[in-house]
Amino acid sequence: MDIGINEKDRKKIAEGLSHLLADTYTLYLKTHYFHWNVTGPMFNTLHLMFETQYNELALAVDAVAERIRSLDFYAPGTYKEFIRLASIEESDSVPKAQDMIKELVAGHEAVCRTARSVFPAVEKAADEASADLLTQRLQIHEKTAWMLRSLLEK
Ligand SMILES: [Fe+2]
């Protein structure tokens, strides 16, 4: 395989994208979990908002995984690997609606940090395709974090 990026650089980028995949999947699962279990006066708003968000995250994991494959590495896809690779913690109970929002803000911010950490390797290798994907993911996670954060204002 010769796409103009050497194996060492492709491996480094694929590893970074694997962390992004694990974080995105963990946030996907958390958002779907909250969609099922949210209660309280904001039920309708949050149930629907979380649905829009988990659908977007489900598409995103596919795009990230397929970018890893395009770099000729296998994409992680087991809970064991995702737990090892993710920087986002699972929720071990059902939080109150306001705490769900706070947890999701923290989750989206964590994905931003993970995506941003992959840029040095991507830029070194002039991997514009991965840079484009990372930029799109950053825009969406920063925007979603802002929208969720706005719900918390009194
Ligand atoms: Fe549903």
Residues whose N, C-alpha, C, O or C-beta is under 5 A from the ligand:
A	BS01	LIG	none
